[in-house]
Amino acid sequence: MAVPQEPLTLSPEEVVELNRQLSDTRHNINNHLTLISTALELMRRKPEATARMLENMADQPQKIRDEIARLSDVFERALRITKG
């Protein structure tokens, strides 16, 4: 990982955008986790829904990983962090 060797300045607009991206990511991850929790509760109450709920829950970890990767890319670009 390579980071800038000089101090980095972000404009107020860039800070606002980073904060918006962070807020969106938190919101999206919370939605994915809520779906998992809701599916588990539904499976407890209605075991016949288990197959359908398992399919929905199986997609959520990858969606969470994708959200985190997207946010990491946004921050790395904004902070001028390069890999390698």
MMTF fields as JSON, N, C-alpha, C and O atoms, coordinates in Angstrom:
{
  "mmtfVersion": "1.0.0",
  "mmtfProducer": "UNKNOWN",
  "numBonds": 335,
  "numAtoms": 336,
  "numGroups": 84,
  "numChains": 1,
  "numModels": 1,
  "chainsPerModel": [1],
  "groupsPerChain": [84],
  "chainIdList": ["A"],
  "bondAtomList": [4, 2, 8, 6, 12, 10, 16, 14, 20, 18, 24, 22, 28, 26, 32, 30, 36, 34, 40, 38, 44, 42, 48, 46, 52, 50, 56, 54, 60, 58, 64, 62, 68, 66, 72, 70, 76, 74, 80, 78, 84, 82, 88, 86, 92, 90, 96, 94, 100, 98, 104, 102, 108, 106, 112, 110, 116, 114, 120, 118, 124, 122, 128, 126, 132, 130, 136, 134, 140, 138, 144, 142, 148, 146, 152, 150, 156, 154, 160, 158, 164, 162, 168, 166, 172, 170, 176, 174, 180, 178, 184, 182, 188, 186, 192, 190, 196, 194, 200, 198, 204, 202, 208, 206, 212, 210, 216, 214, 220, 218, 224, 222, 228, 226, 232, 230, 236, 234, 240, 238, 244, 242, 248, 246, 252, 250, 256, 254, 260, 258, 264, 262, 268, 266, 272, 270, 276, 274, 280, 278, 284, 282, 288, 286, 292, 290, 296, 294, 300, 298, 304, 302, 308, 306, 312, 310, 316, 314, 320, 318, 324, 322, 328, 326, 332, 330],
  "bondOrderList": [1, 1, 1, 1, 1, 1, 1, 1, 1, 1, 1, 1, 1, 1, 1, 1, 1, 1, 1, 1, 1, 1, 1, 1, 1, 1, 1, 1, 1, 1, 1, 1, 1, 1, 1, 1, 1, 1, 1, 1, 1, 1, 1, 1, 1, 1, 1, 1, 1, 1, 1, 1, 1, 1, 1, 1, 1, 1, 1, 1, 1, 1, 1, 1, 1, 1, 1, 1, 1, 1, 1, 1, 1, 1, 1, 1, 1, 1, 1, 1, 1, 1, 1],
  "groupList": [{"groupName": "MET", "atomNameList": ["N", "CA", "C", "O"], "elementList": ["N", "C", "C", "O"], "formalChargeList": [0, 0, 0, 0], "bondAtomList": [1, 0, 2, 1, 3, 2], "bondOrderList": [1, 1, 2], "singleLetterCode": "M", "chemCompType": "L-PEPTIDE LINKING"}, {"groupName": "ALA", "atomNameList": ["N", "CA", "C", "O"], "elementList": ["N", "C", "C", "O"], "formalChargeList": [0, 0, 0, 0], "bondAtomList": [1, 0, 2, 1, 3, 2], "bondOrderList": [1, 1, 2], "singleLetterCode": "A", "chemCompType": "L-PEPTIDE LINKING"}, {"groupName": "VAL", "atomNameList": ["N", "CA", "C", "O"], "elementList": ["N", "C", "C", "O"], "formalChargeList": [0, 0, 0, 0], "bondAtomList": [1, 0, 2, 1, 3, 2], "bondOrderList": [1, 1, 2], "singleLetterCode": "V", "chemCompType": "L-PEPTIDE LINKING"}, {"groupName": "PRO", "atomNameList": ["N", "CA", "C", "O"], "elementList": ["N", "C", "C", "O"], "formalChargeList": [0, 0, 0, 0], "bondAtomList": [1, 0, 2, 1, 3, 2], "bondOrderList": [1, 1, 2], "singleLetterCode": "P", "chemCompType": "L-PEPTIDE LINKING"}, {"groupName": "GLN", "atomNameList": ["N", "CA", "C", "O"], "elementList": ["N", "C", "C", "O"], "formalChargeList": [0, 0, 0, 0], "bondAtomList": [1, 0, 2, 1, 3, 2], "bondOrderList": [1, 1, 2], "singleLetterCode": "Q", "chemCompType": "L-PEPTIDE LINKING"}, {"groupName": "GLU", "atomNameList": ["N", "CA", "C", "O"], "elementList": ["N", "C", "C", "O"], "formalChargeList": [0, 0, 0, 0], "bondAtomList": [1, 0, 2, 1, 3, 2], "bondOrderList": [1, 1, 2], "singleLetterCode": "E", "chemCompType": "L-PEPTIDE LINKING"}, {"groupName": "LEU", "atomNameList": ["N", "CA", "C", "O"], "elementList": ["N", "C", "C", "O"], "formalChargeList": [0, 0, 0, 0], "bondAtomList": [1, 0, 2, 1, 3, 2], "bondOrderList": [1, 1, 2], "singleLetterCode": "L", "chemCompType": "L-PEPTIDE LINKING"}, {"groupName": "THR", "atomNameList": ["N", "CA", "C", "O"], "elementList": ["N", "C", "C", "O"], "formalChargeList": [0, 0, 0, 0], "bondAtomList": [1, 0, 2, 1, 3, 2], "bondOrderList": [1, 1, 2], "singleLetterCode": "T", "chemCompType": "L-PEPTIDE LINKING"}, {"groupName": "SER", "atomNameList": ["N", "CA", "C", "O"], "elementList": ["N", "C", "C", "O"], "formalChargeList": [0, 0, 0, 0], "bondAtomList": [1, 0, 2, 1, 3, 2], "bondOrderList": [1, 1, 2], "singleLetterCode": "S", "chemCompType": "L-PEPTIDE LINKING"}, {"groupName": "ASN", "atomNameList": ["N", "CA", "C", "O"], "elementList": ["N", "C", "C", "O"], "formalChargeList": [0, 0, 0, 0], "bondAtomList": [1, 0, 2, 1, 3, 2], "bondOrderList": [1, 1, 2], "singleLetterCode": "N", "chemCompType": "L-PEPTIDE LINKING"}, {"groupName": "ARG", "atomNameList": ["N", "CA", "C", "O"], "elementList": ["N", "C", "C", "O"], "formalChargeList": [0, 0, 0, 0], "bondAtomList": [1, 0, 2, 1, 3, 2], "bondOrderList": [1, 1, 2], "singleLetterCode": "R", "chemCompType": "L-PEPTIDE LINKING"}, {"groupName": "ASP", "atomNameList": ["N", "CA", "C", "O"], "elementList": ["N", "C", "C", "O"], "formalChargeList": [0, 0, 0, 0], "bondAtomList": [1, 0, 2, 1, 3, 2], "bondOrderList": [1, 1, 2], "singleLetterCode": "D", "chemCompType": "L-PEPTIDE LINKING"}, {"groupName": "HIS", "atomNameList": ["N", "CA", "C", "O"], "elementList": ["N", "C", "C", "O"], "formalChargeList": [0, 0, 0, 0], "bondAtomList": [1, 0, 2, 1, 3, 2], "bondOrderList": [1, 1, 2], "singleLetterCode": "H", "chemCompType": "L-PEPTIDE LINKING"}, {"groupName": "ILE", "atomNameList": ["N", "CA", "C", "O"], "elementList": ["N", "C", "C", "O"], "formalChargeList": [0, 0, 0, 0], "bondAtomList": [1, 0, 2, 1, 3, 2], "bondOrderList": [1, 1, 2], "singleLetterCode": "I", "chemCompType": "L-PEPTIDE LINKING"}, {"groupName": "LYS", "atomNameList": ["N", "CA", "C", "O"], "elementList": ["N", "C", "C", "O"], "formalChargeList": [0, 0, 0, 0], "bondAtomList": [1, 0, 2, 1, 3, 2], "bondOrderList": [1, 1, 2], "singleLetterCode": "K", "chemCompType": "L-PEPTIDE LINKING"}, {"groupName": "PHE", "atomNameList": ["N", "CA", "C", "O"], "elementList": ["N", "C", "C", "O"], "formalChargeList": [0, 0, 0, 0], "bondAtomList": [1, 0, 2, 1, 3, 2], "bondOrderList": [1, 1, 2], "singleLetterCode": "F", "chemCompType": "L-PEPTIDE LINKING"}, {"groupName": "GLY", "atomNameList": ["N", "CA", "C", "O"], "elementList": ["N", "C", "C", "O"], "formalChargeList": [0, 0, 0, 0], "bondAtomList": [1, 0, 2, 1, 3, 2], "bondOrderList": [1, 1, 2], "singleLetterCode": "G", "chemCompType": "PEPTIDE LINKING"}],
  "groupTypeList": [0, 1, 2, 3, 4, 5, 3, 6, 7, 6, 8, 3, 5, 5, 2, 2, 5, 6, 9, 10, 4, 6, 8, 11, 7, 10, 12, 9, 13, 9, 9, 12, 6, 7, 6, 13, 8, 7, 1, 6, 5, 6, 0, 10, 10, 14, 3, 5, 1, 7, 1, 10, 0, 6, 5, 9, 0, 1, 11, 4, 3, 4, 14, 13, 10, 11, 5, 13, 1, 10, 6, 8, 11, 2, 15, 5, 10, 1, 6, 10, 13, 7, 14, 16],
  "groupIdList": [1, 2, 3, 4, 5, 6, 7, 8, 9, 10, 11, 12, 13, 14, 15, 16, 17, 18, 19, 20, 21, 22, 23, 24, 25, 26, 27, 28, 29, 30, 31, 32, 33, 34, 35, 36, 37, 38, 39, 40, 41, 42, 43, 44, 45, 46, 47, 48, 49, 50, 51, 52, 53, 54, 55, 56, 57, 58, 59, 60, 61, 62, 63, 64, 65, 66, 67, 68, 69, 70, 71, 72, 73, 74, 75, 76, 77, 78, 79, 80, 81, 82, 83, 84],
  "secStructList": [7, 5, 7, 7, 1, 1, 7, 7, 7, 7, 7, 2, 2, 2, 2, 2, 2, 2, 2, 2, 2, 2, 2, 2, 2, 2, 2, 2, 2, 2, 2, 2, 2, 2, 2, 2, 2, 2, 2, 2, 2, 2, 2, 2, 2, 7, 4, 4, 4, 2, 2, 2, 2, 2, 2, 2, 2, 2, 2, 2, 2, 2, 2, 2, 2, 2, 2, 2, 2, 2, 2, 2, 2, 2, 2, 2, 2, 2, 6, 6, 7, 5, 7, 7],
  "xCoordList": [0.853, 0.0, 0.895, 1.837, 0.6, 1.334, 0.394, -0.708, 0.851, 0.057, 0.781, 1.988, 0.073, 0.729, 1.842, 1.714, 2.916, 4.041, 3.902, 4.638, 2.975, 2.718, 1.349, 0.493, 1.139, -0.195, -1.266, -1.028, -2.419, -3.533, -4.63, -4.973, -5.166, -6.257, -7.499, -7.463, -8.593, -9.883, -10.74, -10.744, -11.454, -12.375, -13.592, -13.865, -14.317, -15.55, -16.509, -17.201, -16.552, -17.428, -16.987, -17.819, -15.673, -15.166, -15.49, -15.831, -15.385, -15.728, -17.211, -17.593, -18.038, -19.484, -19.768, -20.589, -19.095, -19.316, -18.849, -19.541, -17.7, -17.226, -18.195, -18.474, -18.702, -19.666, -20.955, -21.551, -21.382, -22.584, -22.357, -23.224, -21.202, -20.875, -20.852, -21.37, -20.254, -20.217, -21.629, -21.959, -22.451, -23.831, -24.61, -25.351, -24.441, -25.121, -24.684, -25.508, -23.395, -22.876, -23.436, -23.863, -23.438, -24.028, -25.479, -25.921, -26.215, -27.634, -27.812, -28.644, -27.036, -27.162, -26.779, -27.459, -25.702, -25.292, -26.34, -26.662, -26.871, -27.944, -29.153, -29.794, -29.466, -30.581, -30.298, -31.182, -29.074, -28.722, -28.793, -29.289, -28.303, -28.346, -29.778, -30.124, -30.605, -32.012, -32.712, -33.534, -32.389, -32.988, -32.621, -33.472, -31.362, -30.934, -31.703, -32.229, -31.771, -32.477, -33.955, -34.523, -34.568, -35.983, -36.225, -37.189, -35.347, -35.486, -35.355, -36.108, -34.413, -34.257, -35.515, -35.972, -36.055, -37.268, -38.434, -39.203, -38.567, -39.641, -39.471, -40.455, -38.24, -37.993, -38.362, -38.835, -38.143, -38.543, -40.058, -40.574, -40.76, -42.218, -42.919, -43.986, -42.301, -42.899, -41.834, -41.255, -41.579, -40.527, -40.721, -39.751, -41.937, -42.168, -41.553, -41.415, -41.19, -40.569, -39.043, -38.37, -38.509, -37.061, -36.303, -35.327, -36.715, -35.981, -35.888, -34.822, -36.995, -37.015, -36.158, -35.425, -36.248, -35.485, -33.982, -33.174, -33.612, -32.194, -31.587, -30.456, -32.338, -31.853, -31.611, -30.589, -32.547, -32.377, -31.189, -30.409, -31.052, -29.959, -28.604, -27.616, -28.544, -27.274, -26.65, -25.427, -27.456, -26.951, -26.382, -25.568, -26.803, -26.477, -24.992, -24.498, -24.249, -22.829, -22.052, -21.218, -22.313, -21.603, -22.009, -21.171, -23.273, -23.709, -23.017, -22.646, -22.841, -22.136, -20.67, -20.128, -20.027, -18.631, -18.518, -17.574, -19.467, -19.446, -19.569, -18.881, -20.439, -20.598, -19.289, -18.877, -18.653, -17.401, -16.314, -15.552, -16.236, -15.239, -15.478, -14.533, -16.745, -17.075, -16.644, -16.039, -16.951, -16.573, -15.052, -14.505, -14.381, -12.911, -12.334, -11.403, -12.881, -12.415, -12.622, -11.746, -13.776, -14.082, -13.061, -12.512, -12.804, -11.865, -10.438, -9.699, -10.041, -8.684, -8.466, -7.399, -9.466, -9.341, -9.268, -8.416, -10.155, -10.199, -8.923, -8.467, -8.345, -7.135, -5.861, -4.758, -6.036, -4.914, -4.019, -2.792, -4.664, -3.968, -3.937, -4.962, -2.757, -2.623, -2.164, -1.504, -2.516, -2.11, -0.819, -0.645, 0.066, 1.29, 2.41, 3.534],
  "yCoordList": [-1.173, 0.0, 1.231, 1.326, 2.15, 3.401, 4.543, 4.651, 5.382, 6.54, 7.802, 7.766, 8.906, 10.153, 10.51, 10.277, 11.069, 11.458, 12.885, 13.303, 13.611, 14.992, 15.07, 14.218, 16.091, 16.254, 16.325, 16.808, 15.842, 15.772, 16.701, 16.713, 17.464, 18.372, 17.952, 17.738, 17.837, 17.548, 18.803, 19.517, 19.054, 20.195, 19.843, 18.668, 20.858, 20.563, 19.69, 18.842, 19.891, 19.085, 17.625, 16.718, 17.404, 16.027, 15.343, 14.16, 16.09, 15.525, 15.188, 14.138, 16.067, 15.816, 14.553, 13.726, 14.406, 13.242, 11.961, 10.945, 11.995, 10.813, 10.445, 9.267, 11.444, 11.182, 10.582, 9.697, 11.064, 10.518, 9.058, 8.209, 8.781, 7.405, 6.489, 5.373, 6.967, 6.188, 5.949, 4.838, 6.98, 6.852, 5.857, 5.024, 5.947, 5.012, 3.576, 2.661, 3.385, 2.041, 1.488, 0.334, 2.302, 1.848, 1.455, 0.421, 2.276, 2.008, 0.689, -0.139, 0.502, -0.708, -1.955, -2.976, -1.889, -3.049, -3.35, -4.515, -2.328, -2.564, -3.226, -4.083, -2.837, -3.484, -4.961, -5.798, -5.287, -6.69, -7.494, -8.621, -6.921, -7.618, -7.769, -8.792, -6.765, -6.851, -7.957, -8.688, -8.076, -9.146, -10.51, -11.395, -10.688, -11.955, -12.208, -13.302, -11.216, -11.373, -11.673, -12.522, -10.976, -11.189, -12.586, -13.255, -13.019, -14.362, -15.425, -16.399, -15.248, -16.213, -16.281, -17.364, -15.139, -15.104, -15.758, -16.508, -15.483, -16.098, -17.612, -18.348, -18.08, -19.522, -20.178, -21.314, -19.456, -19.996, -20.132, -21.111, -19.131, -19.119, -19.949, -20.517, -20.009, -20.734, -21.599, -21.207, -22.744, -23.613, -23.934, -24.218, -23.893, -24.188, -23.117, -23.345, -21.978, -20.902, -21.008, -20.171, -22.019, -22.116, -22.123, -21.387, -22.918, -23.013, -21.652, -21.256, -20.955, -19.635, -18.636, -17.851, -18.664, -17.723, -18.006, -17.078, -19.28, -19.622, -19.063, -18.577, -19.138, -18.594, -17.096, -16.593, -16.38, -14.932, -14.621, -13.712, -15.368, -15.117, -15.427, -14.76, -16.413, -16.815, -15.696, -15.642, -14.81, -13.704, -12.551, -11.772, -12.445, -11.247, -11.076, -9.953, -12.121, -11.897, -11.312, -10.427, -11.79, -11.229, -9.781, -8.953, -9.465, -8.077, -7.178, -6.048, -7.667, -6.898, -6.72, -5.62, -7.796, -7.687, -6.674, -5.884, -6.689, -5.747, -4.303, -3.413, -4.079, -2.735, -2.244, -1.104, -3.104, -2.731, -2.469, -1.512, -3.306, -3.106, -1.791, -1.065, -1.487, -0.231, 0.962, 1.9, 0.934, 2.039, 2.143, 3.246, 1.019, 1.034, 1.71, 2.509, 1.393, 2.02, 3.528, 4.29, 3.951, 5.385, 6.08, 7.118, 5.508, 6.134, 6.094, 7.066, 4.996, 4.904, 5.945, 6.554, 6.151, 7.194, 8.576, 9.387, 8.842, 10.162, 10.468, 11.611, 9.449, 9.643, 9.328, 9.349, 9.037, 8.771, 7.638, 7.733, 6.577, 5.375, 4.409, 4.133, 3.909, 2.955, 1.616, 1.544, 0.576, -0.768, -1.112, -0.802, -1.754, -2.198, -1.343, -1.557],
  "zCoordList": [0.0, 0.0, 0.0, 0.787, -0.868, -0.937, -0.595, -1.134, 0.303, 0.717, 0.271, 0.033, 0.156, -0.241, 0.751, 1.953, 0.236, 1.073, 1.593, 2.488, 1.039, 1.445, 2.111, 1.876, 2.942, 3.545, 2.461, 1.354, 2.802, 1.868, 2.353, 3.535, 1.446, 1.789, 1.029, -0.183, 1.756, 1.133, 1.205, 2.208, 0.137, 0.143, 0.991, 1.238, 1.433, 2.165, 1.355, 1.919, 0.051, -0.793, -0.804, -0.793, -0.825, -0.803, 0.52, 0.547, 1.612, 2.92, 2.976, 3.492, 2.452, 2.411, 1.593, 1.991, 0.46, -0.394, 0.3, 0.241, 0.95, 1.683, 2.796, 3.02, 3.485, 4.552, 3.989, 4.603, 2.828, 2.193, 1.808, 2.016, 1.253, 0.869, 2.095, 2.054, 3.175, 4.414, 4.944, 5.36, 4.93, 5.391, 4.525, 5.046, 3.219, 2.313, 2.586, 2.594, 2.808, 3.066, 4.367, 4.42, 5.415, 6.688, 6.498, 6.999, 5.78, 5.529, 4.769, 5.141, 3.714, 2.9, 3.677, 3.579, 4.447, 5.24, 6.304, 6.539, 6.944, 7.922, 7.268, 7.876, 6.042, 5.33, 5.09, 5.27, 4.684, 4.449, 5.748, 5.758, 6.827, 8.12, 8.619, 9.21, 8.386, 8.773, 7.994, 8.547, 6.716, 5.928, 6.506, 6.591, 6.902, 7.504, 8.797, 9.001, 9.66, 10.937, 10.738, 11.425, 9.798, 9.522, 8.961, 9.333, 8.067, 7.498, 8.584, 8.592, 9.488, 10.587, 11.448, 11.812, 11.763, 12.583, 11.845, 12.446, 10.566, 9.784, 9.732, 9.808, 9.603, 9.562, 10.89, 10.919, 11.986, 13.299, 13.397, 13.935, 12.868, 12.989, 11.915, 12.15, 10.732, 9.609, 8.948, 7.935, 9.503, 8.952, 7.468, 6.766, 6.999, 5.578, 4.66, 3.458, 5.206, 4.413, 4.39, 3.789, 5.034, 5.2, 3.876, 3.733, 2.923, 1.654, 0.965, 0.492, 0.915, 0.257, 1.023, 0.42, 2.351, 3.175, 3.126, 3.127, 3.082, 2.986, 1.704, 1.701, 0.635, -0.642, -0.527, -0.994, 0.092, 0.276, 1.181, 0.895, 2.264, 3.212, 2.589, 2.898, 1.73, 1.131, 0.301, 0.168, -0.256, -1.076, -0.251, -0.747, 0.991, 1.776, 2.104, 2.002, 2.493, 2.792, 1.609, 1.8, 0.404, -0.759, -0.981, -1.337, -0.778, -0.93, 0.089, -0.232, 1.308, 2.339, 1.941, 2.047, 1.486, 1.03, -0.109, -0.14, -1.041, -2.163, -1.671, -2.17, -0.702, -0.134, 0.495, 0.279, 1.261, 1.922, 0.88, 1.012, -0.147, -1.211, -1.939, -2.25, -2.21, -2.896, -2.059, -2.578, -0.763, 0.109, 0.229, 0.244, 0.312, 0.372, -0.874, -0.775, -2.026, -3.269, -3.24, -3.65, -2.757, -2.671, -1.774, -2.144, -0.592, 0.339, -0.193, -0.041, -0.81, -1.362, -2.455, -2.528, -3.302, -4.338, -3.7, -4.063, -2.755, -2.129, -1.359, -1.334, -0.731, 0.081, -0.696, -0.149, -1.981, -2.897, -2.397, -2.415, -1.957, -1.515, -2.693, -3.316, -2.985, -4.086, -3.541, -2.505, -4.239, -3.838, -4.571, -5.749, -3.847, -4.505, -4.119, -4.572]
}
